[in-house]
Amino acid sequence: MADVALVRRIEDAQLSVWPGVRTAIDGSWIVRISGGHTNRANSLNILDPADADDAERRFGWASGLYRRAGFPMVVRVTPLTPEPVVAIADARGFARFGETLMLVHDDPAALAAASASGGAVEVRETASEAFIDAVARFSGYSQAATGGFRAILGAMADEAAFVTARTQAGAPASCLIAALHRDVATVFAVVTDRKERRRGYARQTLEAAYRWAADGGARLFWIGVEADNAPAQALYRSYGFRETYRYHYRRALPPAEKGTG
């Protein structure tokens, strides 16, 4: 069974450092809409497993917000999501997808002390156009997705670092964003140029992020990694990260897909 207090601590940080561009709140129910870029910033998140009063009406309210925005409703299901909400999604035929492991390390100072990768690593306080372009190219973003990514970056309020590892020729090889919410740190948008994979660039950016977080006073470090991404899991576990809980998504299907095999 997940440690609910720890889950809430991480979820608070997760929602803060990767914000929705538009947000609506009803109790612990948080509707986030960000132009369709990433499910985390375009989903209903609930932070109290007991907050299920009038769930059908509230679910309909949230669904209406997504409908007016032109996006399918997505529910992010964590250990904090009330069971009646999951049951409503199931009854409406929402499809399950995107299982993610939440890995934690409770000693960022030790992480930093063990991080000694060399290489040309650049750490900036703001996202340059070159950084945004590199992330978009490495991730294969469309123009619309790049616009959504840029909008989320513009909505960020927490302290962040934009980290780039470069080749000997000076070209960006791997990028990530590190963020610190109070004393809880994380990384996301961890991407590497396909031509430069398996050369240690991702490890260089991660270790720079660990040092940055420890210097900023982090006492907990978490990373989300997809359940089917075994290489990334192995990398993070090699640093001593451990799984603390999992989440997944439920998404409304278009009418034409409902009832099909």
Backbone as CSV, one residue per row, in Angstrom:
resi,resn,N_x,N_y,N_z,CA_x,CA_y,CA_z,C_x,C_y,C_z
1,MET,0.839,-1.196,0.000,0.000,0.000,0.000,0.878,1.251,0.000
2,ALA,0.519,2.214,-0.821,1.312,3.427,-0.937,1.209,4.279,0.323
3,ASP,2.284,4.982,0.625,2.320,5.943,1.723,1.582,7.191,1.245
4,VAL,0.342,7.385,1.728,-0.509,8.461,1.216,0.116,9.833,1.449
5,ALA,0.739,10.029,2.588,1.358,11.328,2.870,2.500,11.610,1.890
6,LEU,3.294,10.588,1.578,4.381,10.763,0.625,3.834,11.002,-0.781
7,VAL,2.785,10.253,-1.144,2.167,10.452,-2.453,1.666,11.882,-2.584
8,ARG,1.010,12.387,-1.540,0.490,13.759,-1.605,1.630,14.772,-1.716
9,ARG,2.711,14.538,-1.026,3.862,15.439,-1.108,4.410,15.502,-2.537
10,ILE,4.514,14.339,-3.165,5.023,14.288,-4.537,4.006,14.861,-5.515
11,GLU,2.727,14.527,-5.319,1.702,15.032,-6.229,1.597,16.550,-6.169
12,ASP,1.694,17.132,-4.977,1.691,18.593,-4.871,2.821,19.182,-5.704
13,ALA,4.014,18.585,-5.580,5.168,19.077,-6.339,4.957,18.865,-7.835
14,GLN,4.449,17.698,-8.212,4.245,17.367,-9.615,3.292,18.359,-10.282
15,LEU,2.192,18.676,-9.612,1.222,19.600,-10.189,1.770,21.022,-10.257
16,SER,2.633,21.365,-9.312,3.178,22.720,-9.269,4.245,22.949,-10.328
17,VAL,5.193,22.020,-10.439,6.332,22.276,-11.326,5.985,22.099,-12.804
18,TRP,4.920,21.337,-13.112,4.501,21.156,-14.503,3.047,21.593,-14.595
19,PRO,2.798,22.899,-14.650,1.442,23.427,-14.476,0.570,23.271,-15.708
20,GLY,-0.721,23.353,-15.474,-1.654,23.496,-16.570,-1.700,24.965,-16.974
21,VAL,-1.900,25.211,-18.252,-2.000,26.594,-18.711,-3.321,27.193,-18.262
22,ARG,-4.379,26.370,-18.279,-5.678,26.767,-17.731,-6.048,25.760,-16.641
23,THR,-6.598,26.264,-15.544,-6.904,25.404,-14.403,-8.261,25.769,-13.816
24,ALA,-9.028,24.744,-13.445,-10.286,24.927,-12.716,-10.257,23.997,-11.511
25,ILE,-10.766,24.467,-10.377,-10.640,23.715,-9.123,-11.998,23.578,-8.450
26,ASP,-12.282,22.380,-7.950,-13.467,22.110,-7.132,-13.024,21.214,-5.984
27,GLY,-12.808,21.795,-4.814,-12.271,21.021,-3.702,-10.872,20.542,-4.046
28,SER,-10.649,19.221,-3.950,-9.341,18.673,-4.319,-9.295,18.227,-5.781
29,TRP,-10.365,18.513,-6.536,-10.420,18.175,-7.953,-9.789,19.314,-8.754
30,ILE,-8.771,19.001,-9.544,-8.048,20.014,-10.304,-8.085,19.639,-11.783
31,VAL,-8.759,20.457,-12.561,-8.843,20.265,-14.005,-7.749,21.111,-14.643
32,ARG,-6.896,20.459,-15.440,-5.774,21.148,-16.094,-5.917,20.998,-17.608
33,ILE,-5.800,22.131,-18.315,-5.945,22.148,-19.773,-4.780,22.949,-20.341
34,SER,-4.038,22.351,-21.270,-2.835,23.005,-21.792,-2.650,22.754,-23.278
35,GLY,-3.715,22.847,-24.028,-3.587,22.722,-25.472,-3.278,21.328,-25.961
36,GLY,-3.493,20.327,-25.112,-3.269,18.950,-25.530,-1.851,18.467,-25.375
37,HIS,-0.918,19.337,-24.934,0.480,18.914,-24.804,0.701,18.227,-23.460
38,THR,1.036,16.971,-23.478,1.262,16.077,-22.343,-0.016,15.819,-21.558
39,ASN,-0.203,14.581,-21.178,-1.401,14.218,-20.419,-1.381,14.775,-19.006
40,ARG,-0.194,14.902,-18.409,-0.140,15.428,-17.040,-0.737,16.824,-16.952
41,ALA,-0.510,17.644,-17.985,-1.006,19.017,-17.969,-2.366,19.143,-18.645
42,ASN,-2.973,18.028,-19.019,-4.286,18.019,-19.667,-5.137,16.902,-19.082
43,SER,-5.316,16.919,-17.769,-6.060,15.843,-17.127,-6.683,16.320,-15.828
44,LEU,-7.683,15.556,-15.391,-8.281,15.761,-14.076,-7.422,15.045,-13.053
45,ASN,-6.962,15.788,-12.054,-6.172,15.235,-10.959,-6.922,15.482,-9.654
46,ILE,-6.996,14.470,-8.814,-7.701,14.597,-7.527,-6.723,14.245,-6.424
47,LEU,-6.676,15.081,-5.382,-5.649,14.961,-4.352,-6.149,14.426,-3.016
48,ASP,-7.399,13.955,-2.964,-7.938,13.433,-1.710,-8.806,12.220,-2.014
49,PRO,-8.401,11.012,-1.591,-9.182,9.816,-1.907,-10.570,9.797,-1.271
50,ALA,-10.815,10.688,-0.301,-12.132,10.752,0.342,-13.036,11.801,-0.295
51,ASP,-12.528,12.562,-1.260,-13.303,13.662,-1.847,-14.131,13.150,-3.018
52,ALA,-15.184,12.392,-2.694,-16.013,11.780,-3.740,-17.476,12.207,-3.651
53,ASP,-17.801,13.185,-2.810,-19.191,13.634,-2.706,-19.665,14.201,-4.036
54,ASP,-20.886,13.825,-4.434,-21.495,14.344,-5.662,-20.590,14.087,-6.870
55,ALA,-19.973,12.907,-6.895,-18.959,12.626,-7.906,-19.510,12.645,-9.325
56,GLU,-20.721,12.142,-9.537,-21.282,12.117,-10.890,-21.428,13.529,-11.452
57,ARG,-21.985,14.435,-10.656,-22.169,15.808,-11.131,-20.828,16.476,-11.387
58,ARG,-19.890,16.283,-10.476,-18.579,16.921,-10.628,-17.819,16.347,-11.825
59,PHE,-17.976,15.057,-12.054,-17.353,14.433,-13.216,-17.922,15.051,-14.493
60,GLY,-19.229,15.250,-14.511,-19.858,15.879,-15.667,-19.381,17.307,-15.875
61,TRP,-19.191,18.031,-14.778,-18.662,19.409,-14.849,-17.290,19.407,-15.496
62,ALA,-16.412,18.509,-15.035,-15.067,18.435,-15.604,-15.111,18.036,-17.077
63,SER,-15.963,17.076,-17.402,-16.095,16.635,-18.777,-16.501,17.789,-19.691
64,GLY,-17.404,18.641,-19.183,-17.846,19.793,-19.963,-16.725,20.774,-20.237
65,LEU,-15.827,20.941,-19.278,-14.696,21.845,-19.486,-13.812,21.359,-20.630
66,TYR,-13.543,20.050,-20.659,-12.726,19.510,-21.744,-13.461,19.579,-23.080
67,ARG,-14.750,19.323,-23.050,-15.526,19.379,-24.293,-15.487,20.786,-24.890
68,ARG,-15.671,21.798,-24.048,-15.634,23.177,-24.548,-14.241,23.564,-25.036
69,ALA,-13.199,22.956,-24.451,-11.834,23.255,-24.879,-11.453,22.486,-26.145
70,GLY,-12.280,21.502,-26.519,-12.014,20.748,-27.738,-11.105,19.557,-27.554
71,PHE,-11.027,19.022,-26.320,-10.153,17.885,-26.042,-10.932,16.790,-25.334
72,PRO,-10.542,15.513,-25.536,-11.183,14.433,-24.774,-10.815,14.547,-23.301
73,MET,-11.728,14.174,-22.442,-11.438,14.204,-21.016,-10.459,13.096,-20.663
74,VAL,-9.462,13.428,-19.854,-8.489,12.461,-19.365,-8.471,12.538,-17.846
75,VAL,-8.519,11.384,-17.185,-8.429,11.308,-15.721,-7.087,10.675,-15.378
76,ARG,-6.316,11.341,-14.560,-5.045,10.774,-14.099,-5.330,10.046,-12.786
77,VAL,-5.124,8.732,-12.781,-5.495,7.882,-11.647,-4.258,7.572,-10.813
78,THR,-4.228,8.087,-9.596,-3.146,7.863,-8.641,-3.726,7.213,-7.392
79,PRO,-2.900,6.890,-6.395,-3.458,6.369,-5.148,-4.363,7.358,-4.428
80,LEU,-4.381,8.618,-4.863,-5.237,9.631,-4.241,-6.586,9.767,-4.941
81,THR,-6.788,9.091,-6.066,-8.040,9.208,-6.809,-9.136,8.399,-6.125
82,PRO,-10.283,9.017,-5.798,-11.368,8.267,-5.149,-11.867,7.125,-6.035
83,GLU,-12.136,5.989,-5.436,-12.617,4.834,-6.194,-13.904,5.126,-6.967
84,PRO,-14.857,5.894,-6.405,-16.061,6.189,-7.193,-15.762,6.915,-8.499
85,VAL,-14.715,7.719,-8.538,-14.353,8.429,-9.765,-13.841,7.445,-10.809
86,VAL,-13.019,6.492,-10.386,-12.538,5.469,-11.306,-13.712,4.647,-11.832
87,ALA,-14.669,4.353,-10.961,-15.848,3.574,-11.381,-16.669,4.343,-12.410
88,ILE,-16.794,5.652,-12.249,-17.529,6.456,-13.224,-16.824,6.429,-14.575
89,ALA,-15.504,6.575,-14.559,-14.746,6.522,-15.810,-14.922,5.173,-16.491
90,ASP,-14.879,4.103,-15.713,-15.061,2.770,-16.284,-16.464,2.612,-16.866
91,ALA,-17.472,3.114,-16.148,-18.848,2.997,-16.622,-19.062,3.772,-17.918
92,ARG,-18.299,4.811,-18.114,-18.413,5.615,-19.341,-17.488,5.120,-20.447
93,GLY,-16.811,4.003,-20.225,-15.990,3.401,-21.258,-14.659,4.066,-21.504
94,PHE,-14.137,4.754,-20.486,-12.828,5.391,-20.651,-11.755,4.320,-20.827
95,ALA,-10.831,4.560,-21.753,-9.752,3.611,-22.023,-8.575,3.870,-21.089
96,ARG,-7.968,2.801,-20.606,-6.808,2.914,-19.724,-5.519,2.934,-20.556
97,PHE,-4.563,3.790,-20.182,-3.280,3.838,-20.888,-2.247,4.548,-20.009
98,GLY,-0.996,4.477,-20.439,0.067,5.296,-19.869,0.449,5.009,-18.429
99,GLU,0.699,3.745,-18.076,1.124,3.460,-16.704,2.537,3.998,-16.474
100,THR,2.709,4.691,-15.359,3.987,5.329,-15.028,4.400,4.988,-13.612
101,LEU,5.688,4.673,-13.446,6.250,4.422,-12.116,6.775,5.735,-11.555
102,MET,6.499,5.985,-10.296,7.050,7.143,-9.605,8.184,6.648,-8.711
103,LEU,9.409,7.034,-9.067,10.607,6.608,-8.362,11.108,7.744,-7.482
104,VAL,11.591,7.410,-6.285,12.053,8.451,-5.374,13.438,8.115,-4.828
105,HIS,14.149,9.168,-4.468,15.422,9.065,-3.757,15.342,10.072,-2.630
106,ASP,15.534,9.608,-1.388,15.332,10.501,-0.252,16.621,11.112,0.285
107,ASP,17.684,11.078,-0.522,18.938,11.704,-0.091,19.602,12.394,-1.284
108,PRO,19.043,13.527,-1.738,19.633,14.230,-2.886,21.084,14.627,-2.677
109,ALA,21.482,14.901,-1.430,22.877,15.261,-1.181,23.804,14.096,-1.529
110,ALA,23.386,12.873,-1.187,24.182,11.697,-1.533,24.205,11.485,-3.041
111,LEU,23.064,11.746,-3.705,23.018,11.663,-5.162,24.042,12.607,-5.780
112,ALA,24.063,13.834,-5.276,24.983,14.831,-5.812,26.429,14.435,-5.559
113,ALA,26.696,13.923,-4.363,28.072,13.555,-4.015,28.593,12.432,-4.897
114,ALA,27.694,11.567,-5.355,28.099,10.435,-6.192,28.090,10.772,-7.676
115,SER,27.757,12.017,-8.001,27.632,12.430,-9.392,28.871,13.193,-9.816
116,ALA,29.663,12.579,-10.661,30.936,13.202,-11.036,31.185,13.143,-12.538
117,SER,30.122,13.046,-13.346,30.300,12.983,-14.795,30.930,14.264,-15.312
118,GLY,31.824,14.109,-16.256,32.412,15.275,-16.889,31.590,15.684,-18.098
119,GLY,32.246,16.317,-19.046,31.546,16.723,-20.247,31.095,18.164,-20.175
120,ALA,30.711,18.680,-21.339,30.279,20.077,-21.429,28.798,20.162,-21.130
121,VAL,28.457,20.459,-19.878,27.066,20.545,-19.452,26.739,21.997,-19.142
122,GLU,25.657,22.471,-19.740,25.212,23.856,-19.561,23.955,23.865,-18.707
123,VAL,23.927,24.679,-17.651,22.768,24.796,-16.764,22.321,26.253,-16.769
124,ARG,21.105,26.500,-17.237,20.576,27.855,-17.312,19.309,27.991,-16.473
125,GLU,19.020,29.212,-16.026,17.833,29.470,-15.219,16.587,29.672,-16.068
126,THR,16.759,29.947,-17.339,15.628,30.137,-18.242,15.823,29.279,-19.484
127,ALA,14.724,29.006,-20.173,14.771,28.172,-21.384,15.053,29.051,-22.586
128,SER,16.203,28.863,-23.197,16.547,29.612,-24.401,15.784,29.037,-25.591
129,GLU,15.748,29.800,-26.678,15.121,29.296,-27.897,15.858,28.060,-28.402
130,ALA,17.183,28.044,-28.223,17.964,26.882,-28.651,17.586,25.646,-27.841
131,PHE,17.339,25.819,-26.539,16.937,24.694,-25.686,15.572,24.167,-26.133
132,ILE,14.610,25.074,-26.314,13.271,24.661,-26.730,13.323,23.950,-28.075
133,ASP,14.126,24.476,-28.994,14.257,23.848,-30.312,14.858,22.451,-30.201
134,ALA,15.877,22.288,-29.344,16.510,20.975,-29.191,15.532,19.959,-28.616
135,VAL,14.790,20.343,-27.568,13.811,19.429,-26.980,12.758,19.049,-28.014
136,ALA,12.287,20.031,-28.773,11.258,19.767,-29.779,11.775,18.815,-30.854
137,ARG,13.016,19.024,-31.311,13.577,18.155,-32.356,13.812,16.746,-31.838
138,PHE,14.395,16.630,-30.645,14.693,15.309,-30.092,13.415,14.536,-29.775
139,SER,12.345,15.265,-29.431,11.075,14.626,-29.064,10.167,14.400,-30.258
140,GLY,10.485,14.999,-31.396,9.632,14.873,-32.573,8.344,15.646,-32.457
141,TYR,8.366,16.782,-31.748,7.152,17.574,-31.564,6.706,18.205,-32.876
142,SER,5.405,18.254,-33.055,4.828,19.040,-34.132,4.888,20.519,-33.743
143,GLN,4.529,21.369,-34.671,4.510,22.799,-34.365,3.522,23.087,-33.240
144,ALA,2.352,22.414,-33.267,1.351,22.624,-32.229,1.857,22.141,-30.872
145,ALA,2.516,20.978,-30.852,3.039,20.453,-29.589,4.136,21.355,-29.037
146,THR,4.954,21.907,-29.924,5.996,22.825,-29.470,5.373,24.066,-28.861
147,GLY,4.281,24.543,-29.452,3.575,25.690,-28.877,3.020,25.382,-27.499
148,GLY,2.487,24.165,-27.321,1.985,23.766,-26.010,3.097,23.669,-24.988
149,PHE,4.221,23.112,-25.402,5.396,23.018,-24.524,5.846,24.403,-24.093
150,ARG,5.900,25.327,-25.037,6.316,26.686,-24.731,5.339,27.354,-23.751
151,ALA,4.050,27.089,-23.922,3.048,27.690,-23.038,3.198,27.183,-21.608
152,ILE,3.476,25.890,-21.443,3.669,25.340,-20.107,4.904,25.942,-19.454
153,LEU,5.982,26.061,-20.221,7.188,26.684,-19.679,6.888,28.106,-19.207
154,GLY,6.066,28.813,-19.965,5.719,30.172,-19.588,4.860,30.258,-18.342
155,ALA,4.180,29.149,-17.996,3.315,29.132,-16.806,4.044,28.660,-15.554
156,MET,5.267,28.163,-15.708,6.006,27.637,-14.554,6.364,28.755,-13.577
157,ALA,6.146,28.503,-12.286,6.486,29.481,-11.252,7.624,29.010,-10.360
158,ASP,7.784,27.693,-10.202,8.830,27.162,-9.327,10.211,27.366,-9.937
159,GLU,11.219,27.276,-9.077,12.593,27.382,-9.539,12.907,26.217,-10.468
160,ALA,13.588,26.506,-11.569,13.882,25.460,-12.545,15.267,25.666,-13.135
161,ALA,15.815,24.593,-13.692,17.091,24.625,-14.396,16.914,23.908,-15.724
162,PHE,17.469,24.484,-16.766,17.366,23.932,-18.110,18.761,23.460,-18.501
163,VAL,18.912,22.135,-18.574,20.234,21.509,-18.645,20.462,20.910,-20.032
164,THR,21.624,21.192,-20.587,21.994,20.666,-21.903,23.404,20.086,-21.848
165,ALA,23.553,18.847,-22.302,24.880,18.252,-22.496,25.224,18.393,-23.965
166,ARG,26.464,18.779,-24.243,26.877,19.050,-25.617,27.967,18.083,-26.078
167,THR,28.019,17.895,-27.381,29.075,17.103,-27.985,30.372,17.914,-27.974
168,GLN,31.460,17.288,-28.341,32.731,18.000,-28.415,32.672,19.142,-29.429
169,ALA,31.808,19.002,-30.434,31.654,20.056,-31.438,30.731,21.176,-30.956
170,GLY,30.124,20.997,-29.770,29.268,22.039,-29.210,27.798,21.914,-29.521
171,ALA,27.396,20.857,-30.236,25.985,20.676,-30.561,25.249,20.060,-29.380
172,PRO,23.989,20.442,-29.147,23.231,19.821,-28.061,23.035,18.334,-28.321
173,ALA,23.274,17.525,-27.298,23.130,16.077,-27.438,22.014,15.526,-26.557
174,SER,21.824,16.120,-25.373,20.789,15.656,-24.446,20.324,16.846,-23.621
175,CYS,19.028,16.863,-23.295,18.448,17.971,-22.544,17.509,17.441,-21.464
176,LEU,17.323,18.236,-20.438,16.280,17.970,-19.455,15.944,19.263,-18.727
177,ILE,14.807,19.221,-18.030,14.405,20.309,-17.144,14.398,19.770,-15.728
178,ALA,15.077,20.448,-14.824,15.019,20.125,-13.396,14.169,21.201,-12.722
179,ALA,13.407,20.818,-11.725,12.556,21.782,-11.035,12.537,21.482,-9.546
180,LEU,12.342,22.528,-8.757,12.353,22.409,-7.302,11.121,23.096,-6.740
181,HIS,10.264,22.299,-6.078,9.083,22.826,-5.392,9.304,22.669,-3.903
182,ARG,9.551,23.774,-3.225,9.959,23.747,-1.826,11.199,22.863,-1.692
183,ASP,11.109,21.707,-1.030,12.293,20.859,-0.888,12.172,19.558,-1.669
184,VAL,11.307,19.551,-2.687,11.083,18.363,-3.514,11.517,18.669,-4.943
185,ALA,12.440,17.873,-5.471,13.001,18.110,-6.809,12.603,17.003,-7.772
186,THR,12.682,17.316,-9.054,12.382,16.340,-10.087,13.081,16.727,-11.383
187,VAL,13.017,15.844,-12.360,13.420,16.170,-13.726,12.325,15.692,-14.671
188,PHE,12.205,16.360,-15.806,11.288,15.927,-16.845,11.807,16.426,-18.183
189,ALA,11.107,16.070,-19.272,11.572,16.395,-20.624,13.009,15.927,-20.820
190,VAL,13.294,14.704,-20.360,14.633,14.128,-20.514,14.714,13.508,-21.908
191,VAL,15.454,14.142,-22.809,15.503,13.686,-24.203,16.941,13.752,-24.724
192,THR,17.249,12.824,-25.626,18.584,12.751,-26.220,18.466,12.608,-27.733
193,ASP,19.336,13.275,-28.444,19.415,13.141,-29.891,19.649,11.665,-30.233
194,ARG,18.839,11.118,-31.127,18.964,9.705,-31.482,20.381,9.343,-31.925
195,LYS,21.044,10.260,-32.590,22.397,9.980,-33.098,23.426,9.926,-31.975
196,GLU,23.060,10.434,-30.786,24.028,10.536,-29.694,23.691,9.648,-28.503
197,ARG,22.766,8.716,-28.682,22.366,7.863,-27.569,23.462,6.860,-27.224
198,ARG,23.429,6.406,-25.960,24.381,5.417,-25.428,25.812,5.957,-25.391
199,ARG,25.942,7.263,-25.234,27.267,7.864,-25.134,27.452,8.627,-23.825
200,GLY,26.496,8.467,-22.902,26.632,9.056,-21.584,26.099,10.465,-21.436
201,TYR,25.480,11.018,-22.488,25.014,12.398,-22.394,23.823,12.548,-21.437
202,ALA,22.887,11.590,-21.462,21.747,11.678,-20.546,22.217,11.603,-19.098
203,ARG,23.190,10.744,-18.834,23.734,10.635,-17.478,24.384,11.956,-17.058
204,GLN,25.059,12.627,-17.976,25.666,13.917,-17.647,24.617,14.944,-17.239
205,THR,23.505,14.991,-17.979,22.473,15.960,-17.634,21.817,15.603,-16.303
206,LEU,21.555,14.314,-16.072,20.951,13.896,-14.812,21.834,14.262,-13.624
207,GLU,23.116,14.006,-13.738,23.994,14.260,-12.605,24.153,15.758,-12.365
208,ALA,24.103,16.552,-13.423,24.093,18.008,-13.230,22.813,18.427,-12.504
209,ALA,21.681,17.782,-12.826,20.420,18.093,-12.157,20.463,17.698,-10.685
210,TYR,21.072,16.551,-10.385,21.191,16.134,-8.984,21.983,17.166,-8.179
211,ARG,23.083,17.637,-8.744,23.906,18.615,-8.036,23.153,19.932,-7.860
212,TRP,22.439,20.344,-8.893,21.657,21.580,-8.814,20.592,21.477,-7.723
213,ALA,19.894,20.351,-7.673,18.834,20.171,-6.682,19.397,20.154,-5.264
214,ALA,20.500,19.441,-5.065,21.102,19.387,-3.731,21.564,20.771,-3.290
215,ASP,22.136,21.534,-4.203,22.570,22.890,-3.875,21.384,23.788,-3.524
216,GLY,20.221,23.459,-4.078,19.028,24.244,-3.800,18.294,23.825,-2.548
217,GLY,18.791,22.809,-1.836,18.178,22.384,-0.584,17.163,21.271,-0.702
218,ALA,17.161,20.546,-1.803,16.206,19.445,-1.965,16.433,18.359,-0.918
219,ARG,15.339,17.825,-0.408,15.399,16.711,0.536,14.766,15.448,-0.023
220,LEU,14.141,15.578,-1.175,13.521,14.431,-1.847,13.626,14.676,-3.346
221,PHE,13.899,13.607,-4.088,13.996,13.703,-5.537,13.100,12.621,-6.125
222,TRP,12.200,12.988,-7.017,11.338,11.995,-7.657,11.452,12.091,-9.173
223,ILE,11.219,10.969,-9.813,11.239,10.886,-11.274,10.111,9.963,-11.709
224,GLY,9.357,10.376,-12.721,8.341,9.522,-13.313,8.891,8.853,-14.560
225,VAL,8.698,7.547,-14.685,9.200,6.816,-15.854,8.140,5.815,-16.298
226,GLU,7.916,5.736,-17.588,6.882,4.853,-18.117,7.194,3.396,-17.780
227,ALA,6.152,2.635,-17.531,6.310,1.254,-17.067,7.009,0.374,-18.089
228,ASP,6.909,0.724,-19.379,7.538,-0.108,-20.405,8.914,0.402,-20.823
229,ASN,9.431,1.390,-20.112,10.750,1.937,-20.445,11.806,1.327,-19.526
230,ALA,12.171,0.089,-19.829,13.113,-0.637,-18.979,14.490,0.019,-18.910
231,PRO,15.048,0.525,-20.018,16.373,1.150,-19.921,16.405,2.349,-18.979
232,ALA,15.361,3.197,-19.032,15.324,4.356,-18.146,15.181,3.916,-16.688
233,GLN,14.341,2.918,-16.454,14.195,2.417,-15.085,15.534,1.910,-14.554
234,ALA,16.263,1.181,-15.375,17.557,0.648,-14.949,18.531,1.777,-14.631
235,LEU,18.509,2.827,-15.443,19.391,3.970,-15.201,19.078,4.616,-13.860
236,TYR,17.798,4.888,-13.603,17.442,5.560,-12.350,17.682,4.666,-11.139
237,ARG,17.410,3.383,-11.284,17.638,2.483,-10.151,19.132,2.350,-9.851
238,SER,19.972,2.553,-10.879,21.412,2.485,-10.639,21.883,3.602,-9.719
239,TYR,21.088,4.654,-9.603,21.406,5.753,-8.686,20.768,5.554,-7.304
240,GLY,19.999,4.493,-7.150,19.363,4.229,-5.865,17.919,4.658,-5.761
241,PHE,17.283,5.043,-6.887,15.860,5.374,-6.848,15.042,4.104,-6.619
242,ARG,13.924,4.257,-5.908,13.032,3.131,-5.632,11.601,3.527,-5.992
243,GLU,10.825,2.540,-6.386,9.427,2.805,-6.731,8.616,3.060,-5.471
244,THR,7.793,4.119,-5.509,6.936,4.407,-4.363,5.450,4.278,-4.701
245,TYR,5.064,4.544,-5.957,3.686,4.283,-6.394,3.639,4.380,-7.913
246,ARG,2.470,4.066,-8.471,2.251,4.153,-9.906,0.987,4.941,-10.185
247,TYR,0.918,5.499,-11.376,-0.331,6.102,-11.821,-0.563,5.706,-13.275
248,HIS,-1.784,5.913,-13.739,-2.105,5.704,-15.140,-3.211,6.680,-15.518
249,TYR,-3.627,6.628,-16.767,-4.674,7.526,-17.247,-5.886,6.734,-17.713
250,ARG,-7.058,7.394,-17.634,-8.267,6.929,-18.291,-8.702,8.053,-19.234
251,ARG,-8.990,7.711,-20.485,-9.340,8.727,-21.486,-10.669,8.404,-22.140
252,ALA,-11.491,9.447,-22.313,-12.769,9.283,-22.997,-12.518,8.919,-24.462
253,LEU,-13.271,7.925,-24.938,-13.139,7.502,-26.338,-14.115,8.292,-27.214
254,PRO,-13.745,8.579,-28.462,-14.706,9.185,-29.393,-15.909,8.274,-29.538
255,PRO,-17.080,8.828,-29.816,-18.298,8.002,-29.926,-18.140,6.821,-30.870
256,ALA,-17.406,7.001,-31.966,-17.260,5.931,-32.970,-16.496,4.734,-32.431
257,GLU,-15.666,4.969,-31.388,-14.833,3.878,-30.857,-15.513,3.137,-29.722
258,LYS,-16.541,3.708,-29.135,-17.192,3.063,-28.000,-17.923,1.810,-28.459
259,GLY,-17.765,0.765,-27.662,-18.453,-0.472,-27.956,-17.744,-1.352,-28.965
260,THR,-16.597,-0.889,-29.498,-15.864,-1.729,-30.433,-14.858,-2.565,-29.689
261,GLY,-14.411,-3.663,-30.297,-13.480,-4.566,-29.652,-12.138,-3.957,-29.460
